C-alpha cells in the first residue's frame, strides 16, 4: 500500500476522494493516480532495503495496463470503454487493446480472443460501437501454469 494525498478529486472504490484527503491505496492504483496528476505521494513509505534488491512488479502492473493485481480488480467490477482501441503484437500473440476507465482512472485493457468474442457478441464486431459501453468482470481466473490471474469479461447491456 502507498499513502497518497489527493490533489485532484477522483473516484476509487465507488466513492469520490476529495482534494486534500490522505489515503492508503494499492501500489498500482496509487502510481496510476500519481501518473495522471490526481495524487502525490506523501513520503509515508519507508525506503526499500537495498539488500533485498529492486522489485519492479508493482511498476510493471501500474500505470497504463488494467490487470487483476495492478488495480485490485474484483468480480462484479465494471469499466467503461473510452475509445476504439488498436491491435497490439508486442506479446506472443496479437491482442486487442482498448482504453477503459475504471474507478476514475484510465487504463489500457488487453483483450484475448475469448474476451473479445464475448464482448463482440454483446456490442457487435465494430469496436468503435463499444465506446461508452460497460464491461463487467464476470470472474477472476487463476492460470496455474503461468502463476497469474486474468479477468473473464462480459458486456453489460445498456439498452441503447
DSSP file (Angstrom, degrees, kcal/mol; ACC not computed):
  #  RESIDUE AA STRUCTURE BP1 BP2  ACC     N-H-->O    O-->H-N    N-H-->O    O-->H-N    TCO  KAPPA ALPHA  PHI   PSI    X-CA   Y-CA   Z-CA
    1    1 A X              0   0    0      0, 0.0     2,-0.4     0, 0.0    25,-0.2   0.000 360.0 360.0 360.0 146.4    0.0    0.0    0.0
    2    2 A X  E     -A   25   0A   0     23,-3.1    23,-2.7    43,-0.0     2,-0.5  -0.983 360.0-133.5-124.7 132.8    1.1    3.5   -0.7
    3    3 A X  E     +A   24   0A   0     -2,-0.4    39,-1.9    21,-0.2    40,-0.5  -0.740  33.9 174.0 -85.7 127.0    0.0    6.6    1.1
    4    4 A X  E     -AB  23  41A   0     19,-2.9    19,-2.4    -2,-0.5     2,-0.5  -0.921  29.9-133.4-131.3 157.6   -1.0    9.5   -1.2
    5    5 A X  E     -AB  22  40A   0     35,-3.1    35,-2.2    -2,-0.3     2,-0.3  -0.958  29.3-124.5-109.6 126.9   -2.6   12.9   -0.9
    6    6 A X  E     + B   0  39A   0     15,-3.0    14,-3.5    -2,-0.5    33,-0.3  -0.551  33.6 170.0 -73.1 126.1   -5.4   13.7   -3.3
    7    7 A X  S    S+     0   0    0     31,-2.5     2,-0.3     1,-0.3    32,-0.2   0.517  74.4  30.0-111.8 -11.9   -4.7   16.8   -5.4
    8    8 A X  S    S-     0   0    0     30,-1.9    -1,-0.3    10,-0.1     9,-0.1  -0.943  96.5-107.0-145.5 122.3   -7.5   16.4   -7.9
    9    9 A X        +     0   0    0     -2,-0.3     2,-0.3    -3,-0.1     9,-0.2  -0.174  48.8 162.7 -54.1 139.4  -10.8   14.6   -6.9
   10   10 A X  E     -C   17   0B   0      7,-1.4     7,-3.5    28,-0.1     2,-0.4  -0.978  36.9-104.7-152.7 161.4  -11.2   11.2   -8.4
   11   11 A X  E     +C   16   0B   0     -2,-0.3     2,-0.3     5,-0.3     5,-0.2  -0.714  37.9 163.6 -92.8 137.9  -13.3    8.1   -7.9
   12   12 A X  E >   -C   15   0B   0      3,-2.8     3,-1.6    -2,-0.4    92,-0.1  -0.951  68.2  -0.3-150.1 133.0  -11.9    4.9   -6.3
   13   13 A X  T 3  S-     0   0    0     -2,-0.3     3,-0.1     1,-0.3    -2,-0.0   0.803 129.5 -56.4  61.7  29.8  -13.8    2.0   -4.8
   14   14 A X  T 3  S+     0   0    0      1,-0.2     2,-0.3     0, 0.0    -1,-0.3   0.460 120.2  91.5  84.2   0.7  -17.2    3.6   -5.6
   15   15 A X  E <  S-C   12   0B   0     -3,-1.6    -3,-2.8    88,-0.1     2,-0.5  -0.929  76.9-114.2-128.3 155.6  -16.5    6.8   -3.7
   16   16 A X  E     -C   11   0B   0     -2,-0.3     2,-0.6    -5,-0.2    -5,-0.3  -0.761  22.7-145.8 -88.9 124.4  -15.1   10.2   -4.7
   17   17 A X  E     -C   10   0B   0     -7,-3.5    -7,-1.4    -2,-0.5     2,-0.1  -0.819  22.8-141.7 -89.8 120.0  -11.8   11.0   -3.0
   18   18 A X    >   -     0   0    0     -2,-0.6     3,-2.0    -9,-0.2   -12,-0.3  -0.423  26.8 -82.1 -87.0 156.2  -11.7   14.8   -2.4
   19   19 A X  T 3  S+     0   0    0      1,-0.3   -12,-0.2   -12,-0.1    -1,-0.1  -0.251 115.9  23.7 -54.0 135.1   -8.8   17.2   -2.7
   20   20 A X  T 3  S+     0   0    0    -14,-3.5    -1,-0.3     1,-0.3     2,-0.2   0.216  87.7 133.7  92.6 -14.6   -6.6   17.2    0.4
   21   21 A X    <   -     0   0    0     -3,-2.0   -15,-3.0   -15,-0.1     2,-0.5  -0.474  46.5-147.8 -70.5 137.2   -7.6   13.7    1.5
   22   22 A X  E     +A    5   0A   0    -17,-0.2     2,-0.3    -2,-0.2   -17,-0.2  -0.942  29.2 165.1-107.2 123.7   -4.7   11.4    2.6
   23   23 A X  E     -A    4   0A   0    -19,-2.4   -19,-2.9    -2,-0.5     2,-0.6  -0.943  39.3-121.8-137.8 155.4   -5.4    7.7    1.8
   24   24 A X  E     +A    3   0A   0     -2,-0.3     2,-0.3   -21,-0.2   -21,-0.2  -0.888  38.1 178.7 -94.5 125.2   -3.6    4.4    1.5
   25   25 A X  E     -A    2   0A   0    -23,-2.7   -23,-3.1    -2,-0.6     6,-0.0  -0.901  39.4 -87.9-123.6 153.7   -4.1    2.9   -1.9
   26   26 A X     >  -     0   0    0     -2,-0.3     4,-3.0   -25,-0.2     3,-0.4  -0.332  49.2-110.1 -54.6 144.3   -2.8   -0.4   -3.5
   27   27 A X  H  > S+     0   0    0      1,-0.2     4,-2.6     2,-0.2     5,-0.2   0.855 116.0  47.8 -50.1 -46.3    0.6    0.4   -5.1
   28   28 A X  H  > S+     0   0    0     41,-0.3     4,-1.9     2,-0.2    35,-0.7   0.892 114.3  46.0 -65.2 -40.1   -0.6    0.1   -8.7
   29   29 A X  H  > S+     0   0    0     -3,-0.4     4,-2.5     2,-0.2    -2,-0.2   0.917 112.8  50.7 -67.7 -43.7   -3.6    2.3   -8.1
   30   30 A X  H  X S+     0   0    0     -4,-3.0     4,-2.4     1,-0.2    -2,-0.2   0.927 110.6  48.8 -59.7 -45.5   -1.6    4.9   -6.2
   31   31 A X  H  X S+     0   0    0     -4,-2.6     4,-3.0    -5,-0.3    -1,-0.2   0.891 110.6  51.1 -63.7 -38.6    1.0    5.0   -9.0
   32   32 A X  H  X S+     0   0    0     -4,-1.9     4,-1.8     2,-0.2     6,-0.2   0.921 110.7  48.5 -62.8 -43.7   -1.7    5.4  -11.6
   33   33 A X  H  <>S+     0   0    0     -4,-2.5     5,-2.6     2,-0.2     6,-1.2   0.899 114.0  46.7 -63.5 -40.4   -3.3    8.3   -9.7
   34   34 A X  H ><5S+     0   0    0     -4,-2.4     3,-1.5     4,-0.2    -2,-0.2   0.933 110.7  52.0 -65.8 -46.8    0.2   10.0   -9.3
   35   35 A X  H 3<5S+     0   0    0     -4,-3.0    -1,-0.2     1,-0.3    -2,-0.2   0.822 111.7  47.4 -59.6 -32.7    1.0    9.5  -13.0
   36   36 A X  T 3<5S-     0   0    0     -4,-1.8    -1,-0.3    -5,-0.2    -2,-0.2   0.399 117.2-110.7 -93.2   2.4   -2.3   11.1  -14.0
   37   37 A X  T < 5S+     0   0    0     -3,-1.5    -3,-0.2    -4,-0.3    -2,-0.1   0.654  87.3 114.5  81.0  15.3   -1.9   14.1  -11.7
   38   38 A X  S   <S+     0   0    0     -5,-2.6   -31,-2.5    -6,-0.2   -30,-1.9   0.700  80.8  11.6 -87.6 -21.0   -4.7   13.1   -9.3
   39   39 A X  E     -B    6   0A   0     -6,-1.2     2,-0.4   -33,-0.3    -2,-0.2  -0.949  59.9-142.6-150.5 164.8   -2.5   12.5   -6.3
   40   40 A X  E     -B    5   0A   0    -35,-2.2   -35,-3.1    -2,-0.3     2,-0.2  -0.990  33.0-106.0-133.0 146.0    1.0   12.9   -4.9
   41   41 A X  E     -B    4   0A   0     -2,-0.4   -37,-0.2   -37,-0.2   -39,-0.0  -0.465  20.0-150.7 -70.2 138.3    3.0   10.5   -2.7
   42   42 A X        -     0   0    0    -39,-1.9    -1,-0.1    -2,-0.2   -38,-0.1   0.637  34.0-119.6 -84.5 -14.8    3.2   11.7    0.9
   43   43 A X  S    S+     0   0    0    -40,-0.5   -39,-0.1     3,-0.0    -2,-0.1   0.626  72.6 134.1  83.6  12.9    6.5   10.0    1.6
   44   44 A X        +     0   0    0    -41,-0.4     2,-0.3     2,-0.1   -40,-0.1   0.576  46.3  88.6 -73.0 -10.0    4.9    7.9    4.3
   45   45 A X  S    S-     0   0    0    -42,-0.2     2,-0.1     1,-0.1     3,-0.1  -0.670  80.6-118.1 -92.7 145.6    6.6    4.7    3.0
   46   46 A X        -     0   0    0     -2,-0.3     2,-0.1     1,-0.1     3,-0.1  -0.466  36.8 -99.7 -73.9 150.4   10.0    3.6    4.1
   47   47 A X        -     0   0    0     -2,-0.1    -1,-0.1     1,-0.1     3,-0.1  -0.440  47.9 -98.5 -66.8 144.5   12.7    3.3    1.5
   48   48 A X        -     0   0    0      1,-0.1     2,-0.5    -2,-0.1    -1,-0.1  -0.320  39.2-102.3 -65.0 149.0   13.3   -0.3    0.3
   49   49 A X    >   -     0   0    0      1,-0.2     3,-1.8     4,-0.1     4,-0.5  -0.600  25.2-144.6 -70.5 119.8   16.1   -2.2    1.8
   50   50 A X  G >  S+     0   0    0     -2,-0.5     3,-0.8     1,-0.3    -1,-0.2   0.773  97.7  63.0 -61.2 -24.6   18.9   -2.2   -0.8
   51   51 A X  G 3  S+     0   0    0      1,-0.2    -1,-0.3     2,-0.1     3,-0.1   0.722  96.1  59.5 -71.5 -19.9   19.9   -5.7    0.3
   52   52 A X  G <  S-     0   0    0     -3,-1.8    -1,-0.2     1,-0.2    -2,-0.2   0.634 105.0-134.2 -83.0 -13.8   16.5   -7.0   -0.9
   53   53 A X    <   -     0   0    0     -3,-0.8     2,-0.4    -4,-0.5    -1,-0.2  -0.045  33.7 -52.8  82.0 169.9   17.1   -5.8   -4.4
   54   54 A X        -     0   0    0     -4,-0.1     2,-0.6    -3,-0.1    -4,-0.0  -0.692  43.9-161.0 -87.0 130.0   14.7   -4.0   -6.7
   55   55 A X        +     0   0    0     -2,-0.4     3,-0.3     1,-0.1     4,-0.3  -0.945  10.5 179.1-111.1 110.8   11.2   -5.4   -7.2
   56   56 A X     >  +     0   0    0     -2,-0.6     4,-2.7     1,-0.2     5,-0.2   0.283  51.7 106.1 -94.6  10.3    9.6   -4.0  -10.4
   57   57 A X  H  > S+     0   0    0      1,-0.2     4,-1.6     2,-0.2    -1,-0.2   0.920  82.0  44.0 -56.5 -48.7    6.4   -6.0  -10.1
   58   58 A X  H  > S+     0   0    0     -3,-0.3     4,-1.4     1,-0.2    -1,-0.2   0.904 113.6  52.0 -64.9 -40.3    4.3   -3.0   -8.9
   59   59 A X  H  4 S+     0   0    0     -4,-0.3     3,-0.3     1,-0.2    -2,-0.2   0.922 109.7  48.8 -60.2 -44.1    5.8   -0.8  -11.6
   60   60 A X  H  < S+     0   0    0     -4,-2.7    -1,-0.2     1,-0.2    -2,-0.2   0.805 115.4  44.3 -67.8 -29.0    5.1   -3.3  -14.3
   61   61 A X  H  < S+     0   0    0     -4,-1.6     6,-0.3    -5,-0.2    -1,-0.2   0.650 105.2  78.3 -88.6 -15.4    1.5   -3.7  -13.2
   62   62 A X  S >< S+     0   0    0     -4,-1.4     2,-0.8    -3,-0.3     3,-0.7  -0.200  79.3  23.2 -88.5 178.1    0.8    0.0  -12.6
   63   63 A X  T 3  S+     0   0    0    -35,-0.7    -3,-0.1     1,-0.2    45,-0.1  -0.570 119.3  11.5  80.3-109.3    0.1    2.9  -15.0
   64   64 A X  T 3  S+     0   0    0     -2,-0.8    44,-5.1    43,-0.1     2,-0.5   0.670 106.2  77.3 -89.4 -18.3   -1.4    2.0  -18.3
   65   65 A X  B <   -d  108   0C   0     -3,-0.7     2,-0.7    42,-0.2    44,-0.2  -0.826  66.7-142.1-105.2 126.6   -2.4   -1.6  -18.1
   66   66 A X        +     0   0    0     42,-2.8    44,-0.4    -2,-0.5     2,-0.3  -0.750  37.8 158.6 -83.9 114.1   -5.6   -2.8  -16.2
   67   67 A X     >  -     0   0    0     -2,-0.7     4,-1.5    -6,-0.3     6,-0.5  -0.873  53.0-110.5-131.5 164.3   -4.7   -6.1  -14.5
   68   68 A X  H  >>S+     0   0    0     81,-0.3     5,-1.1    -2,-0.3     4,-0.5   0.936 118.0  35.5 -60.3 -47.9   -6.1   -8.0  -11.6
   69   69 A X  H  45S+     0   0    0     80,-0.2     3,-0.5     1,-0.2   -41,-0.3   0.897 115.1  54.2 -75.9 -40.5   -3.1   -7.3   -9.4
   70   70 A X  H  45S+     0   0    0      1,-0.2    -1,-0.2   -42,-0.1    -2,-0.2   0.758 123.1  22.5 -70.6 -26.2   -2.3   -3.8  -10.5
   71   71 A X  H  <5S-     0   0    0     -4,-1.5    -1,-0.2   -43,-0.1    -2,-0.2   0.219 102.0-114.1-125.8  13.8   -5.7   -2.2   -9.9
   72   72 A X  T  <5 -     0   0    0     -4,-0.5     2,-0.2    -3,-0.5    -3,-0.2   0.912  46.8-173.7  52.3  46.8   -7.3   -4.6   -7.4
   73   73 A X      < -     0   0    0     -5,-1.1     2,-0.3    -6,-0.5    -1,-0.2  -0.522   1.4-171.4 -72.8 137.1  -10.0   -5.7   -9.9
   74   74 A X    >   -     0   0    0     -2,-0.2     3,-2.1     1,-0.0    63,-0.3  -0.882  34.0 -79.6-128.6 160.5  -12.6   -7.9   -8.4
   75   75 A X  T 3  S+     0   0    0     -2,-0.3    63,-0.2     1,-0.3     3,-0.1  -0.330 117.7  26.4 -55.9 134.4  -15.5  -10.0   -9.7
   76   76 A X  T 3  S+     0   0    0     61,-3.4    -1,-0.3     1,-0.3    62,-0.1   0.210  88.1 133.8  93.6 -15.1  -18.5   -7.7  -10.4
   77   77 A X    <   -     0   0    0     -3,-2.1    60,-2.8    60,-0.2     2,-0.3  -0.328  42.5-148.3 -65.9 151.6  -16.4   -4.6  -11.1
   78   78 A X  E     -E  136   0C   0     58,-0.2    25,-0.4    -3,-0.1     2,-0.3  -0.923  14.3-172.9-124.6 150.2  -17.3   -2.6  -14.2
   79   79 A X  E     -E  135   0C   0     56,-2.4    56,-2.8    -2,-0.3     2,-0.4  -0.943  19.8-128.8-135.1 157.7  -15.3   -0.5  -16.5
   80   80 A X  E     -EF 134 101C   0     21,-2.1    21,-2.3    -2,-0.3     2,-0.4  -0.920  20.7-122.9-112.9 132.5  -16.3    1.8  -19.4
   81   81 A X  E     - F   0 100C   0     52,-2.8    51,-3.3    -2,-0.4    19,-0.3  -0.592  28.5-179.2 -72.6 126.8  -14.8    1.6  -22.9
   82   82 A X        +     0   0    0     17,-3.1     2,-0.3    -2,-0.4    18,-0.2   0.536  58.4  10.9-107.1 -10.7  -13.4    5.0  -23.8
   83   83 A X  S    S-     0   0    0     16,-0.9    -1,-0.1    44,-0.1    49,-0.1  -0.967  77.1 -98.1-161.2 172.7  -12.0    4.5  -27.3
   84   84 A X        -     0   0    0     -2,-0.3    43,-0.1     1,-0.2    44,-0.1   0.571  59.6-150.5 -82.2  -7.9  -11.9    2.2  -30.3
   85   85 A X        -     0   0    0     11,-0.1     2,-0.3    43,-0.1    13,-0.2  -0.100   1.6-111.6  78.8-172.6   -8.6    0.6  -29.4
   86   86 A X  E     -G   97   0C   0     11,-2.2    11,-3.1     9,-0.0     2,-0.4  -0.970  24.1 -98.8-157.6 162.1   -5.9   -0.9  -31.5
   87   87 A X  E     -G   96   0C   0     -2,-0.3     2,-0.4     9,-0.2     9,-0.2  -0.740  36.0-163.1 -88.5 140.8   -4.2   -4.2  -32.3
   88   88 A X  E     +G   95   0C   0      7,-3.0     7,-2.6    -2,-0.4     3,-0.3  -0.987  18.6 177.3-131.1 122.6   -1.0   -4.9  -30.4
   89   89 A X        +     0   0    0     -2,-0.4     5,-0.1     5,-0.2    -1,-0.1   0.094  52.6 106.6-112.7  22.7    1.5   -7.5  -31.4
   90   90 A X  S    S+     0   0    0      5,-0.1    -1,-0.2     0, 0.0     2,-0.1   0.668  74.7  64.9 -73.3 -15.0    4.2   -6.9  -28.7
   91   91 A X  S    S-     0   0    0      2,-0.5     4,-0.0    -3,-0.3     0, 0.0  -0.372 109.8 -87.7 -97.6 179.7    3.2  -10.1  -26.9
   92   92 A X  S    S+     0   0    0     -2,-0.1     2,-0.2     2,-0.1    -1,-0.0   0.908 115.2  28.4 -55.6 -43.8    3.4  -13.7  -28.2
   93   93 A X  S    S-     0   0    0     -5,-0.0    -2,-0.5     1,-0.0     2,-0.4  -0.670  98.0 -95.2-110.7 168.5    0.0  -13.3  -29.8
   94   94 A X        -     0   0    0     -2,-0.2     2,-0.3    -4,-0.1    -5,-0.2  -0.707  45.4-170.6 -84.2 136.3   -1.8  -10.3  -31.2
   95   95 A X  E     -G   88   0C   0     -7,-2.6    -7,-3.0    -2,-0.4     2,-0.5  -0.914  25.7-121.0-126.3 151.9   -4.2   -8.7  -28.8
   96   96 A X  E     -GH  87 111C   0     15,-1.8    15,-3.5    -2,-0.3     2,-0.5  -0.818  29.0-162.9 -86.3 130.4   -6.9   -6.1  -29.0
   97   97 A X  E     -GH  86 110C   0    -11,-3.1   -11,-2.2    -2,-0.5     2,-0.4  -0.975   9.6-178.8-118.7 121.8   -6.1   -3.2  -26.6
   98   98 A X  E     - H   0 109C   0     11,-2.3    11,-2.8    -2,-0.5     2,-0.3  -0.939  28.5-119.4-120.2 142.3   -8.9   -0.8  -25.7
   99   99 A X  E     + H   0 108C   0     -2,-0.4   -17,-3.1     9,-0.2   -16,-0.9  -0.636  40.0 176.2 -77.5 135.0   -8.8    2.3  -23.5
  100  100 A X  E     -FH  81 107C   0      7,-2.8     7,-3.1    -2,-0.3     2,-0.5  -0.937  28.4-132.0-134.2 156.9  -11.1    2.0  -20.5
  101  101 A X  E     +FH  80 106C   0    -21,-2.3   -21,-2.1    -2,-0.3     2,-0.4  -0.941  27.5 175.9-108.0 137.2  -12.0    4.0  -17.4
  102  102 A X  E >   - H   0 105C   0      3,-3.0     3,-1.8    -2,-0.5   -23,-0.1  -0.969  67.2 -14.4-144.4 121.6  -12.1    2.1  -14.1
  103  103 A X  T 3  S-     0   0    0    -25,-0.4     3,-0.1    -2,-0.4   -88,-0.1   0.867 129.3 -51.1  51.4  42.5  -12.6    3.7  -10.7
  104  104 A X  T 3  S+     0   0    0      1,-0.2     2,-0.3   -94,-0.1    -1,-0.3   0.435 120.0  99.3  82.3  -0.3  -12.0    7.1  -12.1
  105  105 A X  E <   - H   0 102C   0     -3,-1.8    -3,-3.0   -95,-0.1     2,-0.4  -0.858  69.0-122.5-118.9 155.3   -8.7    6.3  -13.8
  106  106 A X  E     + H   0 101C   0     -2,-0.3     2,-0.3    -5,-0.2    -5,-0.2  -0.794  35.3 167.1 -99.5 139.0   -7.9    5.5  -17.4
  107  107 A X  E     - H   0 100C   0     -7,-3.1    -7,-2.8    -2,-0.4     2,-0.5  -0.895  37.3-115.2-138.1 164.8   -6.2    2.2  -18.4
  108  108 A X  E     -dH  65  99C   0    -44,-5.1   -42,-2.8    -2,-0.3     2,-0.5  -0.918  30.0-154.4 -98.2 134.3   -5.4    0.1  -21.4
  109  109 A X  E     - H   0  98C   0    -11,-2.8   -11,-2.3    -2,-0.5     2,-0.5  -0.955   3.8-147.8-114.4 118.4   -7.2   -3.2  -21.3
  110  110 A X  E     - H   0  97C   0     -2,-0.5     2,-0.5   -44,-0.4   -13,-0.2  -0.753  16.2-161.8 -87.6 123.6   -5.6   -6.1  -23.2
  111  111 A X  E     - H   0  96C   0    -15,-3.5   -15,-1.8    -2,-0.5     2,-0.1  -0.925   4.2-154.1-113.2 124.2   -8.3   -8.5  -24.6
  112  112 A X     >  -     0   0    0     -2,-0.5     4,-2.5   -17,-0.2     5,-0.2  -0.246  41.6 -89.6 -79.2 178.8   -7.6  -12.0  -25.7
  113  113 A X  H  > S+     0   0    0      1,-0.2     4,-2.6     2,-0.2     5,-0.2   0.878 123.8  51.3 -62.3 -40.7   -9.7  -13.8  -28.3
  114  114 A X  H  > S+     0   0    0      2,-0.2     4,-2.2     1,-0.2    -1,-0.2   0.935 114.0  42.5 -66.7 -45.0  -12.2  -15.2  -25.8
  115  115 A X  H  > S+     0   0    0      2,-0.2     4,-2.4     1,-0.2     5,-0.2   0.907 114.0  53.0 -65.5 -40.4  -12.9  -12.0  -24.1
  116  116 A X  H  X S+     0   0    0     -4,-2.5     4,-2.9     1,-0.2    -2,-0.2   0.920 109.6  48.8 -59.7 -43.8  -13.1  -10.1  -27.4
  117  117 A X  H  X S+     0   0    0     -4,-2.6     4,-2.4     2,-0.2    -2,-0.2   0.924 110.5  50.0 -62.8 -45.1  -15.6  -12.7  -28.7
  118  118 A X  H  X S+     0   0    0     -4,-2.2     4,-0.8     1,-0.2    37,-0.3   0.916 115.0  43.6 -60.1 -42.9  -17.8  -12.3  -25.6
  119  119 A X  H >X S+     0   0    0     -4,-2.4     4,-2.7     1,-0.2     3,-0.7   0.912 112.9  51.3 -70.3 -42.1  -17.8   -8.5  -25.8
  120  120 A X  H 3X S+     0   0    0     -4,-2.9     4,-2.4     1,-0.2    -2,-0.2   0.853 103.3  60.1 -63.2 -34.3  -18.4   -8.6  -29.6
  121  121 A X  H 3< S+     0   0    0     -4,-2.4    -1,-0.2    -5,-0.2    -2,-0.2   0.821 115.4  35.2 -61.6 -29.3  -21.4  -10.9  -29.1
  122  122 A X  H << S+     0   0    0     -4,-0.8    -2,-0.2    -3,-0.7    -1,-0.2   0.835 133.2  22.8 -91.8 -36.9  -22.9   -8.2  -26.9
  123  123 A X  H  < S-     0   0    0     -4,-2.7    -3,-0.2     1,-0.3     3,-0.2   0.508 108.9-105.2-112.4  -7.2  -21.8   -5.0  -28.6
  124  124 A X     <  -     0   0    0     -4,-2.4    -1,-0.3    -5,-0.3    -2,-0.1  -0.249  36.1 -77.9 100.0 167.5  -21.0   -6.0  -32.2
  125  125 A X  S    S+     0   0    0     -2,-0.1     2,-0.8    -4,-0.1    -1,-0.1   0.584 102.8  90.1 -85.2 -10.6  -17.8   -6.5  -34.1
  126  126 A X    >   -     0   0    0     -3,-0.2     3,-1.9     1,-0.2     4,-0.3  -0.788  64.6-157.5 -88.4 110.5  -17.1   -2.8  -34.7
  127  127 A X  G >> S+     0   0    0     -2,-0.8     3,-1.9     1,-0.3     4,-0.5   0.799  88.7  67.5 -61.6 -29.4  -15.0   -1.8  -31.7
  128  128 A X  G >4 S+     0   0    0      1,-0.3     3,-0.7     2,-0.2    -1,-0.3   0.786  93.8  60.6 -61.1 -24.8  -16.0    1.9  -32.3
  129  129 A X  G <4 S+     0   0    0     -3,-1.9    -1,-0.3     1,-0.2    -2,-0.2   0.605  93.8  64.8 -76.7 -10.9  -19.5    0.8  -31.3
  130  130 A X  G X4 S+     0   0    0     -3,-1.9     3,-2.7    -4,-0.3   -49,-0.4   0.681  72.2 116.9 -82.1 -18.8  -18.2   -0.3  -27.9
  131  131 A X  T << S+     0   0    0     -3,-0.7   -49,-0.2    -4,-0.5     3,-0.1  -0.270  83.6  15.5 -57.7 128.9  -17.3    3.3  -26.9
  132  132 A X  T 3  S+     0   0    0    -51,-3.3    -1,-0.3     1,-0.3     2,-0.2   0.259 101.3 120.5  90.5 -10.8  -19.4    4.3  -23.9
  133  133 A X    <   -     0   0    0     -3,-2.7   -52,-2.8   -52,-0.1     2,-0.4  -0.491  60.5-122.6 -85.3 156.2  -20.4    0.7  -23.1
  134  134 A X  E     -EI  80 156C   0     22,-0.5    22,-2.4   -54,-0.2     2,-0.4  -0.783  16.6-160.8-101.4 143.9  -19.7   -1.0  -19.9
  135  135 A X  E     -EI  79 155C   0    -56,-2.8   -56,-2.4    -2,-0.4     2,-0.4  -0.963  11.4-151.1-118.4 138.2  -17.8   -4.3  -19.4
  136  136 A X  E     -EI  78 154C   0     18,-3.2    18,-2.1    -2,-0.4     2,-1.0  -0.868  19.5-121.5-112.4 144.6  -18.2   -6.3  -16.2
  137  137 A X  E     - I   0 153C   0    -60,-2.8   -61,-3.4    -2,-0.4    16,-0.2  -0.742  30.3-178.7 -80.3 105.2  -15.7   -8.7  -14.6
  138  138 A X  E     -     0   0C   0     14,-2.4     2,-0.3    -2,-1.0    -1,-0.2   0.831  63.6 -14.8 -76.3 -33.0  -17.6  -11.9  -14.6
  139  139 A X  E     - I   0 152C   0     13,-1.4    13,-2.9    -3,-0.1     2,-0.5  -0.985  57.5-121.0-163.2 158.9  -14.9  -13.9  -12.9
  140  140 A X  E     - I   0 151C   0     -2,-0.3     2,-0.4    11,-0.2    11,-0.2  -0.960  31.9-157.3-107.1 124.1  -11.2  -13.9  -11.9
  141  141 A X  E     - I   0 150C   0      9,-3.1     9,-2.8    -2,-0.5     2,-0.5  -0.869   5.6-146.2-106.3 131.2   -9.4  -16.9  -13.4
  142  142 A X  E     - I   0 149C   0     -2,-0.4     2,-0.9     7,-0.2     7,-0.2  -0.858   5.4-156.6 -96.7 127.8   -6.2  -18.2  -11.9
  143  143 A X  E >>> - I   0 148C   0      5,-3.4     5,-1.6    -2,-0.5     3,-0.9  -0.842   8.5-173.0-104.9  94.8   -3.8  -19.6  -14.5
  144  144 A X  G >45S+     0   0    0     -2,-0.9     3,-0.7     1,-0.2    -1,-0.2   0.851  77.4  62.0 -58.4 -40.2   -1.6  -22.0  -12.5
  145  145 A X  G 345S+     0   0    0      1,-0.3    -1,-0.2     2,-0.1    -2,-0.0   0.801 118.6  26.4 -61.6 -30.6    0.8  -22.8  -15.4
  146  146 A X  G <45S-     0   0    0     -3,-0.9    -1,-0.3     2,-0.2    -2,-0.2   0.314 104.4-123.6-114.1   6.2    2.0  -19.2  -15.6
  147  147 A X  T <<5S+     0   0    0     -4,-0.8     2,-0.3    -3,-0.7    -3,-0.2   0.926  71.0 117.3  51.8  52.6    1.2  -18.2  -12.0
  148  148 A X  E   < -I  143   0C   0     -5,-1.6    -5,-3.4     2,-0.0     2,-0.3  -0.916  57.2-131.6-141.4 165.9   -1.0  -15.3  -13.0
  149  149 A X  E     -I  142   0C   0     -2,-0.3   -81,-0.3    -7,-0.2     2,-0.3  -0.904  22.3-173.9-118.7 151.0   -4.6  -14.2  -12.7
  150  150 A X  E     -I  141   0C   0     -9,-2.8    -9,-3.1    -2,-0.3     2,-0.4  -0.920  23.2-110.1-139.7 166.5   -6.8  -12.9  -15.5
  151  151 A X  E     -I  140   0C   0     -2,-0.3     2,-0.7   -11,-0.2   -11,-0.2  -0.817  11.3-150.8-101.6 135.5  -10.3  -11.5  -16.0
  152  152 A X  E     -I  139   0C   0    -13,-2.9   -14,-2.4    -2,-0.4   -13,-1.4  -0.939  31.4-162.7 -98.0 117.2  -13.2  -13.2  -17.6
  153  153 A X  E     -I  137   0C   0     -2,-0.7     2,-0.3   -16,-0.2   -16,-0.2  -0.683  17.0-176.6-107.9 154.4  -15.2  -10.2  -19.0
  154  154 A X  E     -I  136   0C   0    -18,-2.1   -18,-3.2    -2,-0.3   -35,-0.1  -0.992  30.7-106.1-144.6 150.9  -18.7   -9.8  -20.3
  155  155 A X  E     -I  135   0C   0    -37,-0.3     2,-0.6    -2,-0.3   -20,-0.2  -0.441  26.2-136.0 -73.5 150.0  -20.7   -7.0  -21.8
  156  156 A X  E     -I  134   0C   0    -22,-2.4   -22,-0.5    -2,-0.1     2,-0.2  -0.941  24.2-120.6-106.2 122.2  -23.2   -5.1  -19.8
  157  157 A X        -     0   0    0     -2,-0.6   -34,-0.1     1,-0.2   -22,-0.0  -0.422  29.1-176.4 -65.1 129.9  -26.5   -4.4  -21.7
  158  158 A X        -     0   0    0     -2,-0.2    -1,-0.2   -24,-0.0    -3,-0.0   0.634  34.5-126.0-103.6 -17.7  -27.1   -0.7  -21.8
  159  159 A X              0   0    0      1,-0.1    -2,-0.1     0, 0.0     0, 0.0   0.714 360.0 360.0  77.1  19.6  -30.4   -0.6  -23.6
  160  160 A X              0   0    0      0, 0.0    -1,-0.1     0, 0.0    -3,-0.0   0.501 360.0 360.0 -64.1 360.0  -29.1    1.8  -26.3
